[in-house]
Amino acid sequence: MAELLRVATAGSVDDGKSTLIGRLLYDTKSLFSDQLAAVERTSRERGDGYVDLALLTDGLRAEREQGITIDVAYRYFATPRRSFILADTPGHVQYTRNMVTGASTADLALLLVDARKGVVEQTRRHAFLTSLLRVPHLVLCVNKMDLVDFDRDVFEKIKEEFRHFAAKLEIVDVTTIPISALGGDNVVSRSPSTPWYGGSSLLHHLEELHIASDRNLIDVRFPVQWVVRPRNDDLHDYRGYAGQVAGGVLKPGDEVVVLPSGLTTRIVGIDTFDGPVDEAFPPMSVTIRLEDDLDVSRGDMIARPMNQPTVGQELNLMVSWMVDAPLRRRARIGIKHTTRSVRAMVTDICYRVDIDTLHRDETVETLGLNDIGRIALRTTSPLCYDLYRRNRNTGSVLLIDESTGTTLGAGMII
């Protein structure tokens, strides 16, 4: 099975994010003939002088009327070397929450810059969010190079400007590629228009990127999602615990501890839909069978006795607030952490980050729509968690409106 790479686009309005995804789908022959025919027909009806590949992802009526992306659109394609899930995220400031949603699970972010405009405010905003979300890899795509006659000096200036800004952030791997999404230059294959560029095409870089080491294979973390009891004649005594491996490597015979109870036992078997396996690692979904009949239920965490997550009720979070109603001190909210849901109260709003300057405003008393800030809260029952920088799965939470079930924000434990 080909390795899966999750990619999110980012960047300012009209930098060409949707067009780039459309170009990748088109040039890799990942489109059905009726999809391409529909895009060609719509382009003609709108009076476009070319086939607008952005229509492949901008499916909402408002998106097509305004020529912008509003919602997050996911597209899947595969090459012989790798499978891809592409998240096309919006560039407008008011849809920052949608960008956070699309990038929260990404292995790589494609940050687009218009070669005519260079690094702008929204470029810096999305670069900061990418670093905040701990996306391991970032590709700076200097798009619309055809509109500046593929000028190397323009490319190098933008590259250096972004490198200077990225030095303030915790972005480990940055690659810069000059492209033209509309014309396909350096997208799937190297372009003769950029003989001065010695790097690979975008698709080649995506195919060859090493991501196995990005996952935490040291700290065993298995949030229990479901207790499997078939209760039939063939499996009368079967008891297993299903979930997705969030960290580490699990094998039959391993000693484990169940949290928050603290009871220890051993793994006797690991089952999947295709049958038993000898080991499980992220992001596999498996069912674990234990040696002893313990009281294990949804929301519990299985870990190693000598390498346990933090168990506590006091949390410090970096939060991306996603609704119009402001977040205030002493607000009561729901928390969704891995497979566990608890209630919580906000005990403090520490500061809000000015994304443009990266300065902290410690005088704020609320967080508003699209704000990024640090808060402290206390949960009604303990959570088993890690810091977000160590494990993105066990270090992240959703903030929920208990009365409506609406997602209020996304939090990263710090």
C-alpha positions in Angstrom: 0.0 0.0 0.0 1.4 3.4 -1.0 2.3 5.7 1.9 -0.2 8.5 2.5 0.8 12.2 2.6 -1.6 14.8 3.9 -1.1 18.2 2.3 -2.7 21.5 3.2 -2.5 24.7 1.0 -2.1 28.1 2.6 -1.5 31.6 1.6 -3.2 34.9 0.8 -6.3 35.5 -1.3 -5.8 34.9 -5.1 -2.3 33.5 -4.6 -3.5 30.4 -6.7 -4.0 27.7 -4.1 -7.1 26.2 -5.8 -5.5 26.5 -9.2 -2.4 24.6 -8.0 -4.4 21.7 -6.7 -6.4 21.6 -9.9 -3.1 21.6 -11.8 -1.8 18.7 -9.8 -5.0 16.7 -10.3 -5.0 17.5 -14.1 -1.3 16.8 -14.8 -1.4 13.5 -12.8 -4.4 12.4 -14.8 -6.5 12.1 -11.6 -9.6 13.5 -13.1 -12.6 11.8 -14.7 -13.5 12.9 -18.2 -16.9 14.2 -16.9 -15.2 16.3 -14.2 -12.9 17.9 -16.8 -15.8 18.5 -19.2 -17.8 20.2 -16.5 -15.0 22.5 -15.6 -14.4 23.4 -19.3 -18.1 24.1 -19.8 -18.3 26.3 -16.7 -15.2 28.2 -17.8 -16.8 28.9 -21.2 -20.1 30.0 -19.6 -18.3 32.5 -17.4 -16.3 33.9 -20.3 -12.9 32.8 -19.1 -10.2 32.7 -21.7 -8.8 29.5 -20.3 -9.8 26.3 -18.4 -10.1 27.5 -14.8 -8.7 24.5 -12.9 -9.6 26.2 -9.5 -13.2 25.2 -10.2 -12.2 21.6 -9.3 -12.0 22.5 -5.7 -14.1 25.7 -5.4 -17.5 24.0 -5.5 -19.7 26.3 -3.5 -21.8 28.9 -5.5 -20.4 31.8 -3.4 -16.8 30.5 -4.1 -17.4 30.4 -7.9 -19.1 33.8 -8.0 -16.4 35.6 -6.0 -13.5 33.5 -7.3 -12.3 32.6 -3.7 -12.2 29.7 -1.4 -14.5 29.7 1.7 -14.8 26.2 3.0 -12.1 23.5 3.2 -12.2 21.2 0.2 -10.5 17.8 0.3 -9.3 16.0 -2.8 -7.6 12.7 -3.2 -5.1 11.5 -5.8 -2.3 9.0 -6.1 0.8 8.3 -8.0 2.7 5.0 -8.2 4.9 6.2 -5.4 2.5 7.8 -2.9 -1.1 8.6 -2.1 -2.2 12.1 -1.3 -5.0 13.9 0.5 -5.0 17.6 -0.4 -6.8 20.2 1.7 -7.6 23.4 -0.1 -8.0 26.0 2.6 -9.2 29.6 2.3 -6.9 32.6 2.3 -9.2 35.3 3.7 -8.6 36.5 7.2 -12.2 35.9 8.3 -11.8 32.2 7.3 -8.6 31.6 9.4 -10.5 29.0 11.4 -11.0 27.0 8.2 -7.3 27.1 7.5 -6.6 25.8 11.0 -9.0 23.0 10.4 -7.4 21.9 7.2 -3.8 22.2 8.5 -4.3 20.5 11.8 -3.7 17.0 10.4 -1.3 17.9 7.6 2.1 16.4 7.2 3.1 19.2 4.8 1.9 22.8 4.1 2.1 24.4 0.7 2.4 28.1 1.4 1.7 30.1 -1.8 3.1 33.5 -2.5 2.2 35.7 -5.5 5.5 36.6 -7.2 4.2 40.1 -7.9 3.3 40.9 -4.3 5.8 38.9 -2.3 5.4 38.0 1.4 2.2 39.8 2.6 0.4 39.9 6.0 -1.7 36.7 5.3 1.5 34.8 4.3 3.0 35.6 7.6 -0.2 34.7 9.4 -0.5 31.3 7.8 3.3 30.6 8.3 2.8 31.3 12.0 -0.3 29.0 12.2 1.7 26.3 10.4 4.4 26.5 13.0 1.8 26.7 15.8 0.1 23.5 14.5 3.5 21.8 14.3 3.2 20.9 10.6 6.5 19.2 10.1 7.3 20.3 6.5 6.6 23.5 4.6 7.0 24.3 0.9 7.0 27.9 -0.1 5.6 28.0 -3.6 6.4 31.3 -5.4 3.5 31.3 -7.8 2.7 33.3 -10.9 6.3 33.4 -12.0 5.1 33.7 -15.5 3.8 37.2 -14.7 7.3 38.4 -13.7 8.9 36.7 -16.7 10.4 34.0 -14.5 12.8 36.6 -13.0 15.3 34.9 -10.8 16.0 38.0 -8.8 12.3 38.2 -7.8 12.3 34.6 -6.7 15.5 35.0 -4.6 14.2 38.2 -3.0 11.0 36.5 -1.8 12.9 33.4 -0.7 15.2 35.5 1.5 12.4 37.6 2.9 10.5 34.5 4.0 13.6 32.9 5.3 14.2 35.9 7.6 10.6 35.7 8.9 10.6 31.9 9.3 13.7 32.2 11.5 11.5 33.6 14.2 9.2 30.6 14.0 9.8 26.9 14.8 9.6 25.7 11.3 12.1 22.9 10.8 12.0 22.1 7.1 11.4 24.8 4.5 11.7 24.3 0.7 11.2 27.0 -1.8 10.0 26.3 -5.4 9.3 28.8 -8.3 6.1 27.7 -10.0 3.3 28.8 -12.3 0.1 26.9 -11.3 -1.8 28.2 -14.3 0.9 27.0 -16.8 2.1 24.0 -14.9 5.7 25.2 -14.7 7.7 23.2 -12.0 4.5 21.6 -10.7 4.7 18.0 -12.1 7.9 18.4 -14.1 10.8 20.7 -14.3 10.2 23.8 -16.5 12.6 25.0 -19.2 11.5 28.6 -18.2 13.6 28.3 -15.0 17.0 27.0 -16.1 18.5 28.8 -13.1 16.5 26.7 -10.6 18.4 23.6 -9.6 15.7 21.9 -7.4 13.0 19.4 -8.1 9.5 19.9 -9.3 6.7 20.2 -6.7 5.3 16.7 -7.3 8.7 15.0 -7.1 9.4 16.7 -3.8 6.0 15.5 -2.5 6.7 12.0 -3.6 10.2 11.8 -2.2 9.5 13.5 1.2 10.4 11.4 4.2 7.7 11.5 6.8 8.0 8.2 8.7 10.3 9.9 11.3 7.7 12.6 11.9 5.5 10.3 13.9 6.2 9.6 17.6 7.3 6.0 17.7 8.7 6.2 21.3 5.8 7.0 23.6 3.1 4.3 23.4 -0.3 5.9 23.4 -3.5 4.1 22.6 -6.8 5.9 23.4 -9.6 3.3 23.7 -12.4 4.1 21.4 -14.7 1.1 21.7 -14.9 -2.1 23.7 -15.5 -5.0 21.3 -17.7 -7.8 22.6 -19.2 -9.8 19.7 -21.3 -12.1 21.9 -21.7 -14.8 19.3 -21.0 -18.5 19.4 -17.7 -18.3 17.4 -16.3 -15.5 19.6 -18.2 -16.0 22.8 -15.4 -14.9 25.2 -13.8 -12.3 22.9 -13.0 -9.0 24.5 -10.9 -6.4 22.7 -10.3 -2.7 22.9 -10.5 -0.8 19.6 -8.9 2.5 18.7 -6.2 4.3 16.6 -2.6 4.1 17.7 -1.6 7.7 18.7 2.1 7.0 19.4 4.7 4.3 19.9 4.8 0.7 18.8 2.6 -2.0 20.4 3.4 -5.8 20.2 1.9 -8.9 21.7 3.7 -9.6 25.0 4.3 -6.0 25.9 3.5 -4.9 29.4 1.1 -2.0 29.5 -0.8 0.2 32.0 -4.4 1.3 31.7 -5.0 4.9 32.7 -6.4 6.6 34.7 -6.9 3.4 36.8 -3.2 2.5 36.8 -3.8 -1.2 36.4 -1.1 -3.2 34.6 -1.4 -6.2 32.2 0.1 -7.6 29.0 -1.0 -7.5 25.4 -1.9 -11.1 24.2 -2.9 -10.1 20.6 -3.5 -7.3 18.1 -6.3 -7.7 15.6 -7.2 -5.8 12.5 -9.9 -6.1 9.8 -7.5 -8.2 7.8 -6.5 -10.4 10.7 -3.9 -10.5 13.5 -0.7 -8.4 13.2 2.7 -8.7 15.0 2.9 -4.9 15.8 0.8 -1.7 15.6 2.0 1.8 15.1 0.6 5.2 14.2 -1.8 5.7 12.5 -3.1 2.1 12.5 -6.6 1.3 13.7 -6.5 -1.9 15.6 -8.2 -4.0 18.4 -6.0 -4.9 21.3 -6.6 -8.0 23.5 -5.3 -8.0 27.0 -4.2 -10.8 29.3 -6.4 -9.8 32.2 -10.1 -8.9 32.4 -9.8 -5.3 33.5 -12.3 -2.5 33.7 -11.4 -0.6 30.5 -13.8 1.7 28.7 -14.0 4.4 26.1 -11.7 7.3 27.0 -9.1 5.3 28.8 -5.5 5.4 27.7 -3.2 2.4 27.3 0.5 3.2 27.7 3.8 1.7 29.0 4.3 1.5 32.8 7.6 3.4 32.6 6.5 5.9 30.0 3.2 7.3 30.9 1.5 10.5 29.8 0.7 13.3 32.2 -2.5 12.8 34.1 -4.1 16.0 35.4 -6.9 18.5 35.4 -5.0 21.8 35.0 -4.3 22.6 31.3 -2.5 25.4 29.5 -3.6 25.7 25.9 -2.8 27.7 22.8 -6.2 28.2 21.4 -7.6 29.2 17.9 -11.0 30.6 18.7 -13.5 29.9 15.9 -16.9 31.5 16.7 -18.2 35.0 17.0 -19.1 34.9 20.7 -16.0 35.8 22.7 -14.2 33.5 25.1 -14.1 34.9 28.6 -12.8 33.9 32.0 -14.9 31.4 34.0 -16.6 30.3 30.8 -17.9 26.7 31.0 -17.1 24.6 28.0 -16.8 21.0 26.9 -13.4 19.4 26.1 -12.9 16.6 23.5 -9.5 15.0 24.0 -8.7 11.9 22.0 -11.7 9.6 22.8 -12.5 11.3 26.1 -15.1 14.1 26.7 -15.1 16.2 29.9 -16.4 19.5 31.1 -14.1 22.4 31.9 -14.0 26.0 33.1 -11.6 28.7 31.8 -9.6 29.9 34.7 -7.5 32.5 32.9 -6.9 34.2 29.5 -3.2 34.8 29.6 -2.6 36.6 26.3 -3.5 37.0 22.7 -0.8 36.7 20.0 -0.6 39.5 17.4 0.1 37.3 14.4 1.6 40.1 12.3 4.2 41.1 14.9 4.2 37.9 17.0 3.9 40.1 20.1 1.8 39.1 23.1 -1.0 41.3 24.3 -1.4 40.4 28.0 -4.0 43.0 28.6 -6.8 41.2 26.8 -9.8 39.8 28.8 -11.4 37.9 25.9 -10.6 36.0 22.7 -12.6 36.8 19.6 -13.2 35.2 16.2 -10.0 34.0 14.6 -7.9 35.1 17.6 -4.9 33.0 18.7 -4.1 33.1 22.4 -3.1 31.2 25.5 -5.6 30.2 28.1 -5.7 28.1 31.3 -8.6 25.8 32.3 -9.5 23.2 34.8 -11.4 20.0 33.8 -13.9 18.2 36.0 -12.1 14.9 35.6 -8.4 14.0 34.8 -7.1 13.8 31.2 -4.1 11.7 30.1 -2.2 14.0 27.8 1.2 15.0 26.3 2.5 18.3 25.3 1.5 19.1 21.7 5.1 19.5 20.6 5.7 15.9 21.6 2.5 14.3 20.3 0.0 16.1 18.1 -2.7 13.5 18.8 -2.6 13.4 22.6 -1.6 17.0 22.9 -4.6 18.5 21.1 -8.2 19.2 22.2 -11.4 20.5 20.8 -13.4 23.1 22.7 -17.2 22.3 22.5 -20.4 24.2 23.3 -22.1 21.8 25.6 -25.6 23.0 24.7 -25.3 22.8 20.9 -22.3 20.5 20.3 -20.8 23.3 18.2 -17.0 23.4 17.9 -15.8 26.6 19.6 -12.1 26.3 19.0 -9.0 24.1 18.7 -6.4 23.9 21.5 -2.8 22.7 21.7 -1.5 21.7 25.1 1.7 23.6 26.1 
